Amino acid sequence: MAGVKLEKLEKTYPNGFKAVHGINLDIRDGEFMVVVGPSGCAKSTALRMVAGLEEITGGKIWIGDRVVNDVEPKDRDIAMVFQNYALYPHMSVYKNMAWVLKLKKIPKDEIDQRVRRAADILGLTEMLTRKPKQLSGGQMQRVAVGRAIVRSPKVFLFDEPLSNLDAKLRVQMRVEISKLHNKLKNTMIYVTHDQVEAMTMGDRICVMELGRIKQVDSPTNLYNRPANTFVAGFIGSPSMNLVEAKLTFDDGTCYANTDHMHLRLPDEIGHKVKHYDGKPVHLGIRPEHISSRLANKEATDNFFKTEVFVVENMGNEVYVYFTPGNNQYIARADPGLQIKSGDVHEMWFDTHHVHLFDRETKENLIHSPKTK
């Protein structure tokens, strides 16, 4: 096994477009690192550079104690699982998994041992004689993973491997891949645009935007201590409410003023932003920290009367959309409150959980990251 280190990694295409902007990332030996971001953020490009499938135009890639910039993909001791399964349709599951070992002239007995061990790990033993057309999408993806396992690589690379599966299969396969990591203990780098996959699978998560790394942290820290507005808005489902506000102080108490609301902030937050008196900021609050006053009757401030315009009933919880002034908010409520579209409710904001971001730098002013 081996760790992976990206050092000032860059990618510029011949037309001058710079896709990757000098990123640094240190992935520990045996770690499950998820790289997540929206389409076009260059996460797959970075992964393909690690694999040797994309040319590097700057920086270094280390796998273990070796710089692999000029090492051929086949000699990097990595195995990659792609979005499309890329199985040979005329070959059985067994032959698909054994093919790469046969090309390497591995002894037949060892090939058989490796293939059957991988099949046992992935629950494919009963399917070894089948052709790909006889398999479901989830089974084909497991074969693709098995083909990677038999190589016994130092590092596994996954490029959006579940995006072609339906919702139920995606959940099943992400559990299977997590279980696989727990068994093998190999270093795994997993690229996805799905932040739910990222949050449920990664030991740590690298969040990317437009070829730059915005934060690398544990799932808990990304959610509770986002470093900037991009991470705050990208991580979480539903995403964090982010609105423009102006901070003012009255007799030592800090208030966040939007176009419709006057939120009193706790003293511990006010102390951290004294130098922002009179300045505009971005205010963030997650849906679970906004609720109906019916569930918080003891609240004496930070509640506002507003009309509810959409209610999404998810069964175990309800998402309530409302618009005080020009800003739209979403709250997560208890379905027992039976809130309906068109109702007028007093919504309460738990300001102990607000985030404040610098309007220019977009950085979090009160919750700096605690990187693991």
Phi, psi and omega in degrees: 000165183197151171278170178231135180230127173256127185236107180051045185287131181228151172220117175236129181276161182305332180280002178096352180289126180262112184270324182235127191252071172059051185278148176239129180208128181246108182258122187285155176301123179084004183276147171260100180258124176257130174254119187231151178171169181289167177303136178089006182273359176080019179293318178290325176300315179298319180295318180294332175292320176297321181286342184088011180269351180228132183290140178270137177248001177185148177090189183226151171239125177251132167242111190066229181258022184238131172282126187248016182310318185253015180269134179298148181308319183292343182255009182270355180060046177233161173226136186241137175247122187264170177297315173268145192288334176054043177272149175282116187294334183273355182257151174289168175304315180302311184291325176301318181285330185273343191303313183296327178288324178296320178297329180276002179060038173290141179304144186303319180297319180291322177301312181300318180297315182294316182296315182290328176293315179296319179297322179294317179299321187261003180069037183250004187304319183282355185247007188298334181267355182281157172267156180309325182293345179267005184250154172282171178301317180294322179292320178296322178293324177294324176296318178299320177293318179299322178298328176284320183298319185298339181283347182051054184281165173286326186224134172260136176241128180241121180251095180044055189289344186253003189291341179269000183264156176286171189302316183294317179293325178299317179298314181297316184288326178292328174293318180297318181292322176296318177297322179299316179298320179297328180282313188275329181063018177283159170292131179229133175243121190236118181261134178205156171262355186267109184290339175292317174302314182300313184293328185271343187250326193279140166294313171226161182233135174254117180263126182243150173215125175049047175078011178234149177274126182265331177188142172235120186194176174289158178304318181297315181291323177300320183286315186270337184224059180298136185286338186202174184294329179296311179297319180301319182278335184273322182269127181117139179221112358295161184286166180297140171288126179232122181223160176279141180213166176235132181270134174224156178240133178229111180055042177085353180262135182268136177235142172254119186250120174258189181288352184222344188232156181230092186267126175277125182261148179299153182302322183295333175279317180304321181297329184279344186235026181304323183285000177257015179302123179083004185256150176282146178217174167257129178257132179236140175210133183282153183304327181288351179257013169237132181210169177291144178294342177300331178267357181220059186294341181279352183296136181250348177208178179063033172235148188218137180279131182205158177269134176277128183250341174215139174232126176250114181267114181261005180097289180272350177204164182233135174260125184247123179255134178212160187224088171278124183069225183261002184255137176263136179236156171233133179241149175256119188237164176283129180298341179294342180284342176053052176281138181237155175302137180093344177293148172258122184231155168266117180260136184252134180255121177275093188286354174293346183244019179281158173239144176237133183236139175300134186291331182269309183279341183070008184276150180291129184270341187236344181233083178289148182298146172246084187291135177280000000 
